[in-house]
């Protein structure tokens, strides 16, 4: 048994983009990402749109074939040749509950499809009982099994997606922005469902999201991504309270605070300039064109993750500025 359930080492995913009739260049969606997740742990992955969060999750599950790097599940490297052996162990909950469910299938067929594919029942009654058990587990009931996806609200549809992911009893789930398409009033209910399931079943999550407060609530650790790389990773409370990377500091300063007195005294750290294109990355550190602490070294060398405290790592040449 490995200390970690999932180990990701120097993962890269480059998409070829055509630049002419016979030429192309790589779009570096994920460019050297490394992290570990223990059994029953939640790692939050945050960053702005287009930084590669979703690509990381899908590449881990081999929905996208990795360009290079290692993905190790419970001590065993995952390859295109053996990925089918891990399909039951690793699942995904997609971002959009409106497009991730087949409108032509009943809830019973949607939740039961993984059971059919993996042959996880011996007769129809056992299948029906398992579907009812899964629906009850996510806060739905057996009557919902005969209905279609369009008859449900967004929060209920996402619960159906969660039940589908749980059908094969996975130990690890990629949660790809599972609450971003939901009303704020429903988000807390779905987050609580994820937490209850983790407590009951011991599932590990890679929780991808934009909202730092949501990620802090559900995650034990947080990793911050910028342009295909992780720039900071530490315990959730440590990242929020003591961000060390300039990009993380800017993200934290943008979190709205409900207390107007504290909000007035808080200093906002705006980012200047635009996000560089992943097709034409700047030399050295990718964050350099927008960083207020950039030096000549930042233009020449790309920093790797370095530990600056217990479990706190950042990729920056000037972490204490």
C-alpha positions as CSV (number, residue, x, y, z in Angstrom):
1,X,0.0,0.0,0.0
2,X,1.3,3.5,-0.9
3,X,1.2,6.4,1.4
4,X,-0.7,8.3,-1.3
5,X,-3.8,7.2,-3.1
6,X,-2.9,9.3,-6.2
7,X,0.4,10.7,-7.2
8,X,0.8,13.0,-10.2
9,X,4.4,13.6,-11.3
10,X,5.4,16.3,-13.9
11,X,2.1,15.8,-15.8
12,X,2.0,17.5,-19.2
13,X,-0.8,17.8,-21.7
14,X,-0.1,19.7,-25.0
15,X,-2.7,20.1,-27.7
16,X,-1.3,20.5,-31.3
17,X,-2.7,23.7,-32.9
18,X,-2.5,24.1,-36.7
19,X,-0.6,27.3,-37.7
20,X,-0.6,26.5,-41.5
21,X,-1.2,23.9,-44.1
22,X,1.6,21.6,-42.9
23,X,2.7,23.2,-39.6
24,X,1.4,23.1,-36.0
25,X,2.6,24.2,-32.6
26,X,1.8,22.9,-29.1
27,X,-0.7,24.6,-26.8
28,X,0.6,23.8,-23.4
29,X,-2.6,23.4,-21.4
30,X,-0.8,21.5,-18.6
31,X,2.9,22.0,-18.3
32,X,4.6,20.0,-15.5
33,X,2.0,19.6,-12.7
34,X,2.9,17.5,-9.6
35,X,0.8,16.8,-6.5
36,X,-0.3,13.9,-4.2
37,X,-3.6,13.1,-2.6
38,X,-4.1,10.7,0.3
39,X,-7.0,8.3,0.7
40,X,-10.1,10.2,2.0
41,X,-8.5,13.6,1.4
42,X,-9.7,16.6,-0.6
43,X,-7.3,18.7,-2.7
44,X,-8.7,21.9,-4.0
45,X,-7.5,23.1,-7.4
46,X,-8.1,26.8,-8.1
47,X,-7.1,29.3,-10.8
48,X,-8.7,31.6,-13.4
49,X,-10.4,30.3,-16.5
50,X,-8.1,28.7,-19.1
51,X,-5.3,27.9,-16.6
52,X,-5.7,24.1,-17.2
53,X,-7.6,22.9,-14.1
54,X,-10.2,20.9,-16.0
55,X,-7.5,19.5,-18.3
56,X,-5.6,18.2,-15.3
57,X,-8.6,16.3,-14.0
58,X,-9.5,14.8,-17.4
59,X,-5.9,13.9,-18.1
60,X,-5.6,12.0,-14.8
61,X,-8.5,9.9,-15.8
62,X,-7.1,9.5,-19.3
63,X,-10.1,11.2,-20.9
64,X,-7.2,13.1,-22.5
65,X,-4.1,11.1,-23.2
66,X,-1.1,12.6,-21.3
67,X,1.7,14.1,-23.3
68,X,4.2,13.0,-20.6
69,X,4.5,12.5,-16.9
70,X,3.4,9.9,-14.4
71,X,0.0,9.1,-12.8
72,X,0.3,6.6,-10.0
73,X,-2.8,5.2,-8.4
74,X,-2.2,3.3,-5.1
75,X,1.3,2.5,-6.0
76,X,0.6,1.4,-9.6
77,X,1.4,3.6,-12.6
78,X,-1.5,4.2,-14.9
79,X,-0.9,3.8,-18.6
80,X,-3.1,3.7,-21.7
81,X,-2.8,-0.1,-21.7
82,X,-4.1,-0.6,-18.2
83,X,-6.4,2.3,-17.7
84,X,-9.5,0.1,-18.0
85,X,-8.4,-1.7,-14.8
86,X,-8.8,1.6,-12.9
87,X,-12.1,2.8,-14.3
88,X,-14.0,1.6,-11.3
89,X,-11.6,3.2,-8.9
90,X,-11.7,6.7,-10.4
91,X,-14.7,8.7,-11.6
92,X,-15.7,12.2,-12.5
93,X,-18.6,14.6,-11.7
94,X,-18.9,17.1,-14.6
95,X,-19.4,20.8,-14.4
96,X,-22.7,21.2,-16.3
97,X,-25.5,19.1,-15.0
98,X,-27.6,20.2,-18.0
99,X,-25.4,18.8,-20.7
100,X,-23.7,15.8,-18.8
101,X,-27.0,13.8,-18.6
102,X,-28.5,12.1,-21.6
103,X,-32.0,13.6,-22.1
104,X,-33.3,10.4,-23.7
105,X,-32.5,8.2,-20.7
106,X,-34.4,7.9,-17.4
107,X,-32.6,8.5,-14.2
108,X,-32.7,4.7,-13.6
109,X,-30.8,4.1,-16.9
110,X,-28.3,7.0,-16.2
111,X,-27.4,5.8,-12.8
112,X,-27.6,2.1,-13.8
113,X,-25.4,2.4,-16.9
114,X,-22.1,2.0,-15.0
115,X,-23.6,-1.0,-13.3
116,X,-24.4,-2.5,-16.7
117,X,-21.0,-1.8,-18.2
118,X,-19.1,-3.3,-15.3
119,X,-21.6,-6.1,-14.6
120,X,-22.0,-5.2,-10.9
121,X,-25.3,-7.1,-10.4
122,X,-26.7,-10.6,-10.8
123,X,-30.3,-9.9,-11.6
124,X,-32.7,-7.0,-12.3
125,X,-33.9,-6.7,-8.7
126,X,-30.4,-6.3,-7.4
127,X,-29.8,-3.6,-10.0
128,X,-33.0,-1.8,-9.0
129,X,-32.1,-2.0,-5.3
130,X,-28.7,-0.6,-6.0
131,X,-30.1,2.3,-8.0
132,X,-32.5,3.1,-5.2
133,X,-29.7,3.0,-2.7
134,X,-27.6,5.4,-4.7
135,X,-30.4,7.9,-5.2
136,X,-31.1,7.8,-1.4
137,X,-27.4,8.3,-0.8
138,X,-27.5,11.7,-2.6
139,X,-30.8,12.9,-1.3
140,X,-33.2,11.7,-3.9
141,X,-35.8,8.9,-3.7
142,X,-36.9,5.8,-5.7
143,X,-39.7,7.7,-7.4
144,X,-37.2,9.8,-9.2
145,X,-35.8,6.8,-11.0
146,X,-38.6,6.7,-13.6
147,X,-38.3,10.4,-14.5
148,X,-36.1,12.1,-17.1
149,X,-33.3,14.6,-16.5
150,X,-35.2,17.6,-17.8
151,X,-37.8,17.2,-15.1
152,X,-35.3,18.1,-12.4
153,X,-33.7,21.3,-11.1
154,X,-30.0,22.0,-11.6
155,X,-29.2,20.9,-8.0
156,X,-31.1,17.6,-8.5
157,X,-29.4,17.0,-11.8
158,X,-26.0,17.4,-10.2
159,X,-27.1,14.9,-7.5
160,X,-27.9,12.4,-10.3
161,X,-24.5,12.9,-11.7
162,X,-23.0,12.3,-8.3
163,X,-25.0,9.1,-7.9
164,X,-23.8,7.9,-11.3
165,X,-20.2,8.5,-10.3
166,X,-20.7,6.6,-7.0
167,X,-22.3,3.6,-8.8
168,X,-19.0,1.7,-9.2
169,X,-17.8,2.4,-5.6
170,X,-14.8,4.6,-6.6
171,X,-12.1,5.6,-4.1
172,X,-11.2,8.8,-6.0
173,X,-13.5,11.4,-7.8
174,X,-12.6,14.4,-9.9
175,X,-15.1,17.1,-9.1
176,X,-14.9,19.4,-12.1
177,X,-16.4,22.7,-10.9
178,X,-19.5,20.8,-9.7
179,X,-21.3,23.8,-8.2
180,X,-20.3,26.6,-10.6
181,X,-23.4,26.2,-12.7
182,X,-25.8,26.1,-9.7
183,X,-27.6,28.8,-7.9
184,X,-25.8,30.1,-4.8
185,X,-28.7,28.8,-2.6
186,X,-28.1,25.3,-4.0
187,X,-24.3,25.3,-3.9
188,X,-24.1,24.8,-0.1
189,X,-26.5,21.8,-0.3
190,X,-24.4,20.1,-3.0
191,X,-21.1,20.9,-1.1
192,X,-22.6,19.3,2.1
193,X,-23.6,16.2,0.0
194,X,-19.9,15.8,-1.1
195,X,-18.7,16.2,2.5
196,X,-21.3,13.6,3.8
197,X,-20.3,11.1,1.1
198,X,-16.6,11.6,2.0
199,X,-17.3,10.9,5.7
200,X,-19.5,7.8,4.9
201,X,-17.4,6.3,2.1
202,X,-13.9,7.6,2.6
203,X,-13.7,9.0,-1.0
204,X,-10.8,11.2,-2.0
205,X,-11.6,14.3,-4.2
206,X,-9.7,16.5,-6.6
207,X,-12.1,19.5,-6.2
208,X,-11.8,22.0,-9.1
209,X,-13.4,25.4,-8.6
210,X,-13.1,29.2,-9.0
211,X,-14.5,30.2,-5.6
212,X,-11.7,30.2,-3.1
213,X,-14.1,30.2,-0.1
214,X,-15.9,27.1,-1.4
215,X,-12.6,25.4,-1.9
216,X,-11.4,26.4,1.6
217,X,-14.5,25.0,3.1
218,X,-14.3,21.5,1.5
219,X,-10.5,21.0,1.0
220,X,-7.7,20.0,3.3
221,X,-5.1,21.4,0.9
222,X,-5.3,24.0,-1.9
223,X,-3.2,24.1,-5.1
224,X,-3.2,27.3,-7.1
225,X,-2.7,27.1,-10.9
226,X,-1.5,29.7,-13.4
227,X,-1.0,29.0,-17.1
228,X,-0.7,25.2,-16.8
229,X,1.5,25.1,-13.7
230,X,1.0,25.0,-10.0
231,X,2.4,28.1,-8.4
232,X,1.5,27.4,-4.7
233,X,0.2,24.5,-2.7
234,X,-0.3,24.3,1.1
235,X,-3.0,23.6,3.7
236,X,-6.3,25.4,2.9
237,X,-6.2,27.7,5.9
238,X,-2.5,28.5,5.3
239,X,-3.1,29.5,1.7
240,X,-6.0,31.8,2.6
241,X,-4.3,33.3,5.7
242,X,-0.7,33.5,4.4
243,X,-0.5,33.5,0.6
244,X,3.1,33.7,-0.5
245,X,3.0,33.8,-4.3
246,X,2.1,37.2,-5.9
247,X,-0.7,35.6,-7.9
248,X,-2.2,33.9,-4.9
249,X,-2.0,37.1,-3.0
250,X,-4.0,38.9,-5.7
251,X,-6.6,36.1,-5.8
252,X,-7.1,36.3,-2.0
253,X,-7.3,40.1,-2.0
254,X,-10.3,39.8,-4.4
255,X,-12.4,37.6,-2.1
256,X,-15.4,39.7,-1.0
257,X,-15.8,40.2,2.8
258,X,-19.3,40.6,4.2
259,X,-18.1,43.0,6.9
260,X,-18.0,46.6,5.4
261,X,-15.6,47.9,8.1
262,X,-13.0,45.2,7.3
263,X,-13.6,45.6,3.6
264,X,-12.8,49.3,3.7
265,X,-9.4,48.7,5.4
266,X,-8.4,45.8,3.1
267,X,-5.9,46.5,0.4
268,X,-6.8,45.2,-3.0
269,X,-3.9,43.8,-5.2
270,X,-5.0,44.3,-8.8
271,X,-3.2,42.4,-11.6
272,X,-1.9,44.4,-14.5
273,X,-1.9,43.3,-18.1
274,X,-3.5,40.3,-19.7
275,X,-2.9,36.5,-19.4
276,X,-0.3,35.5,-21.9
277,X,-1.3,33.0,-24.6
278,X,-0.3,29.4,-23.9
279,X,0.7,29.3,-27.5
280,X,3.3,32.0,-27.0
281,X,4.5,31.7,-23.4
282,X,6.9,34.3,-22.0
283,X,10.4,33.2,-21.1
284,X,11.2,32.2,-17.6
285,X,8.3,32.5,-15.1
286,X,4.9,32.6,-16.9
287,X,3.6,35.1,-14.3
288,X,6.5,37.5,-14.8
289,X,4.7,40.0,-17.2
290,X,2.1,40.7,-14.5
291,X,4.2,40.4,-11.4
292,X,5.2,43.5,-9.4
293,X,8.3,41.7,-8.0
294,X,9.7,40.4,-11.3
295,X,13.5,40.5,-11.7
296,X,15.9,39.6,-14.4
297,X,16.2,36.1,-13.0
298,X,12.4,35.6,-13.5
299,X,12.9,36.3,-17.2
300,X,15.7,33.7,-17.5
301,X,14.6,30.8,-15.4
302,X,11.2,29.2,-14.6
303,X,11.0,28.5,-10.9
304,X,10.0,25.1,-9.6
305,X,8.0,24.4,-6.5
306,X,10.2,24.9,-3.4
307,X,9.2,24.2,0.2
308,X,9.2,27.4,2.3
309,X,7.5,26.0,5.3
310,X,5.9,22.7,6.5
311,X,3.8,21.5,3.6
312,X,3.9,24.9,2.0
313,X,5.5,25.1,-1.5
314,X,5.6,27.9,-4.0
315,X,7.1,28.5,-7.4
316,X,8.7,31.9,-7.1
317,X,12.2,33.4,-7.0
318,X,11.1,36.2,-4.6
319,X,8.8,34.6,-2.1
320,X,9.5,37.0,0.8
321,X,9.1,40.3,-1.0
